[in-house]
Amino acid sequence: MLISSRFPIGVDTIYRPGFIKFIFIFFIFINSCTSINYPFNKDDEIIKGDNIKKKANIDQDIIKKPSEQKITLEPEKLNISDNIMNQNIDKTISIILPQNDDTGISEQFVNVTELAIYNKKLKDISFDINLYTNSDDLINIVETKIKPGKIFVGPLDSAQTKLMHKYCNEGAIFFSFSSNTELAKECVFLVNFFPKNELETLFNYFPLESKIAILYPENSYGYKINNLIDEIADKSNSVIINRASYKTDLSNVRDSIKELGKYELRKYELDRQKKLLTKKGDVKSIKRLKKLEKFQTTKDFEFTHIILPDYGLRLLQVAPLLAYYDIDPNIVKFVGTGVWDDQVFFTEPSLQNAIFPGVEISKRKQLIKDYSKIYQSKLMRTSTLPYDLIGLFSYMYDNKMTLSDFYDLLKNDKNKFDGIDGGFYFQNNIIERTLSILKIENGKAKKIN
């Protein structure tokens, strides 16, 4: 379920923005339980002059190096008749989102969709927006709209996404925002920020024979990272050395950090060395002793990197404790996941020079600026997800694709698309991104690879 304004879907930080008035571009058709039309008023246009993006060259900007290799869909997974597969994609895309959404994500997704259509200057494409209140309402909407070649954007959560598989044989395609990768099959494609993609990027970047520790929170996100990391590490040139977890109320975090870094053992070793140097009493030993007096423990760490898959206030409390208990960020590289992609972490002293996988903000800076001006609200990090889908749909319509053509495009992971959240493609119906390694430095996150 989408529950975070700043972090990947599935993270338990709730965002509750104030009400923002919907403004819809003139070529969007909105249909819900009651029909509502919001024309885009040109007199109120905020994006002007150089800020209005020119229509992209689809062949170059939307899709990069498409493979000409055709694939054969597996009949046991897609039991769709040839007649349906040869149908053209319907030119009205239905967006299905929950109406009772106190996170504000439904509203932002609609706003971002209209902004994408406007920025990309799309024509001859209609979007009808349908808000559902429960599963029965959702099913009724889908069954009313469904036809061969029909595209649905949504649902948001896993429980309702699971209901959509039964419509695959009727020629529908769903782009769901669920974080449950088990639902990615048949006609359901998942668009989200997935931690496996992020961890693979990290382990591909780590220097040869890096030794990794992981310190994770005892919540759904922390457990997910812990479950994924071994398989990914086994395929890399790095090794997991140690791991520890802590309760979300941080009641045991100090003990967990001490255990992970073998604080007591390293403290004992340093005290032993000090005693030996004190007994010797020579000039060289005294000089060495004065140097050691500055430290609480020895610096012989077992690991070269420590992964901290946490976010929010907890991260700002946990990171300084690592340094406090002598896990030196000048020796051990602090590493995050995509949940670190927030300006609030970039000024934290203990996270300077730390790294995490992501895409530089410059890729989405204009979108953030445009959204703020038009809707008088901050763009949620997750709201970039539907923006890239519009570019994909534009390419599909420009090339007059049938349902079969579109499946071939999506199922072939050699087809790379360009998006504001990085180059992307679909693998086993799950979106994958070409991510960079970003380094936190002086209030910014800069690409280093």
C-alpha positions, 0 to 999 in steps of 0.5 A: 500500500502507498503510505509514504510521501517521501520514501518507497512504497511500503514504508510506514511514514504517513503523510497527510497534506492539506486539501489541494484543489484539483486542476485538470488539463483540457484534454483529460476526461474525468469519470467517477461515480459522478462525472466531473470536468475540470478544464485547464484555464490557459489564463491561469497558466503558470509554466511559461516561456522556457519552462514549457518543455518542448515535445520530446523526440519519442524515439530518442528521449522516451525509449533507448535502443529498443531491441528488434528481437521479438519474444513469444508470450508463454501460453500457460501464463497468457491464455488470450485469443489471437483476436484479442491480442491483435486489437489496438490499444484503447485510446482512453486509459482508465486511472483507478485510485482509492477515494478515501485516501488520507495520504493524499497520494491519489490526488497527487497521482492525478495531478502528476498525470495531468502535468505529464500530459501537459509537459509532453504535449500529448494529443489524442489520448484520454484519461478517465479517472475513477475513484473507488471506495472498496473492492466491490466498487473497484470491480464494478468500475473495471468490469464497466470499463474493460475491453480488449486493449484496455489499460488501467493505471492502478490500483495502489495496494496489494489486496486490490491488485490481486483481484485484477489477475482474473481480467487478463484473458479479457485483454486488459493490462494493469500498471499497479503501484503495489510493492508485493512482487508476487503479484507481478505476473500475467497482465499485471505490471508493477511500478514502484521503488523496489529495494532489490533493485537498489541492493543490486546496484550497491553490490555491483558498486562495492569494491572487490572483496568488500566486507559488509555489515547490516544494521536494520530496524525491526519493521517490515522494511528492515525485514525485507532488506534483511531477507533480500541481502544474502541472495544478492551478496552471494552473486557479488564479490562482497561478503556479509560479515555481520548483522544486527537489528534494533526495535523501532522505539530504539530501546535496544539500539545502543546494545545492537550497535555495540554488538555489531561493532564488537565495541566491548572487545575492541575497548578491551583490546585498546585498554590492554595496549595502553597498559602494556605501553604504560609499563614500558615507559620509554619515549616511543611507548609514551608517544604511542600511549598519548595517541591512543588516549584519544580513542575509546576502542581500537580501529580494527573493524571486521567490515568495510561497509555498514548498510543502514536501511532506515529513514526518518527521525530514527536514521537521524538518531541511529547514524550519530550513535554509530560514530559515538560507539567508535564505528568511524565513518572515516574508516567504515563507509556508511551506506543507505538504500533508496529511503535516504533520498530526502534532503533532510538527511543530506546535512546530517554530520554523521552521514557526510560522505555516506552513499546510497543508490538513486537518481540525482535530483536534477532529473526531477528538479523541473517537475518538482518546481512545476508541481509546486507552482501549479498545485501550491504543494510539495511533490511527494517522492512517490508521485514521480511514478505515474509521470514516467508511465505517460512517456511510455504510453506516448511511445505506444500510441505514437507507434500505433501498437496492438495489444500483442505489440505492447506485450512484446515491448514490455516483456522484452527487458532489452527495451530501455526507457528514459525516465525522471527516476532513471532509465527503466525497463520491465523484467518479469513484469516488475519495473527495474531502474538503472540507478547511480551511486549518490554521495552525501556531501555538504547538503547535496547528494551527488552522483559518483559512479 
